[in-house]
Amino acid sequence: MTQIELFKEVQDVYEKCKIHFHQIQSLTPNQLNWKPSDAEWSIAECLQHLFTTNEYYLNLFQTLKVNSSELVSDEYEFKHRFIGKYILDGVKPNNSRKIKTSKNFNPSFSSVQKEILVKLTSQTEKIFSSVTNLKNINFMTTSIRSPFLKIIKYNLGDTFLIVFYHMLRHFGQIDRVQKNTNFPKE
């Protein structure tokens, strides 16, 4: 996979996320906060979890400086690191395995306001803008520390994919909540 192919994959997943954002725009606060069970998250809690998690990455991406000596061509070959590939496979939507999140990234279990959708949409646009600004630096040599366990590092390319596939995975969770037979009509 070349670096530009990786960027196009990130862009494709981002576009899918935008479609999901659009699909849930009209949900009421009641629908956003409805939980299928006490052990499952509401749509708003999924959104709050994504916002909290993505805030870490957005701050990192915005502090990365592009050094002209690190610039590479679009055809530069990209390879996943083992740990990055492992995490990426875990957050992809087709992985049905449940993954526990760190307490720091759990949503508050109170009523979440509809503004979380606006905040997350804006944040996601900023993240993609940061990805676009960084698309010509070497995705393999720039490393990011995991927000969950600081001793784990993965490269920038894996990080971009992890962020957007993680969002897509939770949009799948949101779809399942909406398809629940007890989901409120308004």
C-alpha positions in Angstrom: 0.0 0.0 0.0 1.3 3.4 -0.9 0.9 6.4 1.3 -1.6 8.0 -1.0 -3.7 4.8 -1.0 -3.7 4.9 2.8 -4.8 8.5 2.7 -7.6 7.6 0.2 -8.7 4.8 2.6 -8.9 7.3 5.5 -10.8 9.7 3.2 -13.3 7.0 2.2 -13.9 6.1 5.9 -14.3 9.7 6.8 -16.9 10.1 4.0 -18.8 7.1 5.5 -18.7 8.8 8.9 -20.2 12.0 7.4 -23.1 10.0 6.0 -23.7 8.5 9.5 -23.6 12.0 11.1 -26.2 13.2 8.6 -28.5 10.1 9.3 -28.6 10.8 13.1 -29.0 14.7 12.9 -32.8 14.6 13.3 -32.8 12.3 16.4 -34.5 13.8 19.5 -32.8 14.0 22.9 -35.0 11.2 24.0 -33.8 9.0 21.2 -30.2 10.0 21.7 -30.3 9.1 25.4 -32.3 5.9 25.1 -30.5 2.7 26.2 -31.3 -0.8 25.1 -30.3 -2.0 28.6 -28.4 -0.8 31.6 -25.3 -2.6 30.3 -25.4 -1.0 26.9 -24.6 2.6 25.7 -27.1 5.0 24.3 -26.4 6.7 21.0 -25.4 9.9 22.9 -23.0 7.9 25.1 -21.3 6.4 21.9 -21.0 10.0 20.6 -19.5 11.2 23.9 -17.1 8.3 24.0 -15.9 9.2 20.4 -15.6 12.9 21.3 -13.5 12.1 24.4 -11.3 9.6 22.5 -10.8 11.8 19.4 -10.0 14.9 21.5 -6.7 13.1 22.5 -5.8 12.4 18.8 -6.9 15.9 17.6 -4.6 17.6 20.1 -1.8 15.3 19.0 -2.3 15.9 15.3 -2.5 19.6 15.7 0.8 19.7 17.6 2.7 17.7 14.9 5.0 19.9 12.9 5.8 19.1 9.3 9.5 19.0 8.9 10.6 19.4 5.3 13.1 16.6 5.7 10.3 14.2 6.5 8.3 14.9 3.4 7.6 11.9 1.1 6.0 11.3 -2.2 2.5 9.9 -2.6 4.0 6.7 -3.9 6.0 6.1 -0.7 5.4 2.5 0.5 3.5 2.3 3.7 3.6 -0.7 6.0 1.6 -1.3 9.2 3.4 -1.9 12.4 2.4 -5.1 14.2 0.7 -3.4 17.1 -1.0 -0.8 14.9 -2.4 -3.5 12.6 -3.6 -5.5 15.7 -5.4 -2.5 17.1 -6.8 -1.5 13.7 -8.2 -5.0 13.2 -9.8 -4.8 16.6 -11.6 -1.5 15.9 -12.8 -2.3 12.4 -16.6 -2.6 12.1 -16.5 -6.2 10.9 -14.9 -7.3 14.1 -17.8 -8.5 16.3 -15.6 -8.9 19.4 -16.6 -6.5 22.2 -13.7 -4.4 23.4 -13.7 -2.8 26.9 -12.6 0.8 26.9 -10.4 2.5 29.5 -12.3 4.3 32.3 -10.9 7.6 31.0 -12.8 7.1 27.8 -16.1 5.9 29.2 -19.0 8.2 28.7 -20.7 9.7 31.7 -23.9 7.8 32.4 -26.0 10.8 32.7 -28.2 12.4 30.1 -26.1 13.7 27.2 -27.3 16.8 25.4 -27.8 16.9 21.6 -24.9 19.4 21.3 -22.5 16.4 21.5 -23.5 15.6 17.9 -22.6 19.1 16.7 -19.3 19.0 18.7 -18.3 15.6 17.4 -19.1 16.5 13.8 -17.0 19.7 14.1 -14.2 17.8 15.8 -14.2 15.1 13.1 -13.9 17.8 10.4 -10.9 19.2 12.3 -9.3 15.8 12.6 -9.7 15.1 8.8 -8.3 18.6 8.1 -5.3 17.7 10.3 -4.9 14.4 8.4 -5.0 16.3 5.1 -2.3 18.8 6.4 -0.1 15.9 7.4 -0.6 13.7 4.4 2.9 14.3 2.9 4.9 13.4 6.0 6.3 9.9 6.5 3.4 7.9 8.0 5.8 5.1 9.0 8.4 7.0 10.9 6.2 9.4 12.8 5.0 7.5 16.0 2.0 8.2 18.3 1.6 6.9 21.8 -1.6 5.1 22.6 -4.0 7.1 24.8 -4.8 3.9 26.6 -1.4 2.6 27.4 1.6 5.0 27.0 4.2 2.3 26.4 2.4 1.3 23.2 3.4 3.3 20.1 2.0 3.0 16.6 2.8 4.9 13.4 0.9 7.9 12.1 -0.7 6.0 9.2 -2.1 3.3 11.6 -3.3 6.1 13.9 -5.3 7.8 11.2 -7.0 4.5 10.2 -7.6 3.6 13.9 -9.4 6.9 14.6 -11.7 6.7 11.6 -12.5 3.0 11.8 -13.1 3.3 15.5 -15.8 5.9 14.7 -17.3 3.7 12.0 -17.4 0.8 14.4 -19.4 2.9 16.9 -21.7 4.1 14.1 -22.5 0.4 13.6 -23.3 0.2 17.3 -25.6 3.3 16.9 -27.3 1.6 13.9 -28.0 -1.5 16.1 -29.5 0.7 18.9 -31.8 2.4 16.3 -32.9 -1.0 15.0 -33.9 -2.2 18.4 -37.6 -2.9 18.5 -38.0 -0.8 21.6 -36.2 2.3 20.2 -38.4 5.4 20.8 -40.3 6.8 17.8 -39.5 10.3 19.0 
